[in-house]
Amino acid sequence: MSDFIRRIWSDDQGQDIAEYAVVLAVILVLVVGTIRLIGANSDTAFSTTASAIAQ
């Protein structure tokens, strides 16, 4: 039993997957935040441009 626990404790593959998951989550948060920020600003810019063209 102690040999099994020692193998699980020293297994690094699970840690690698967790690290990749954390990095992916951070990247997703940054991308979503950037899209929301740019989306709000670009919506205003497109509305202003459309109003100027319509006149």
Secondary structure in CASP SS format (residue, H / E / C, confidence):
PFRMAT SS
TARGET T0000
AUTHOR 0000-0000-0000
METHOD secondary structure of the structure
MODEL  1
M C 1.00
S H 1.00
D H 1.00
F H 1.00
I H 1.00
R H 1.00
R H 1.00
I H 1.00
W H 1.00
S H 1.00
D C 1.00
D C 1.00
Q H 1.00
G H 1.00
Q H 1.00
D H 1.00
I H 1.00
A H 1.00
E H 1.00
Y H 1.00
A H 1.00
V H 1.00
V H 1.00
L H 1.00
A H 1.00
V H 1.00
I H 1.00
L H 1.00
V H 1.00
L H 1.00
V H 1.00
V H 1.00
G H 1.00
T H 1.00
I H 1.00
R H 1.00
L H 1.00
I H 1.00
G H 1.00
A H 1.00
N H 1.00
S H 1.00
D H 1.00
T H 1.00
A H 1.00
F H 1.00
S H 1.00
T H 1.00
T H 1.00
A H 1.00
S H 1.00
A H 1.00
I H 1.00
A H 1.00
Q C 1.00
END
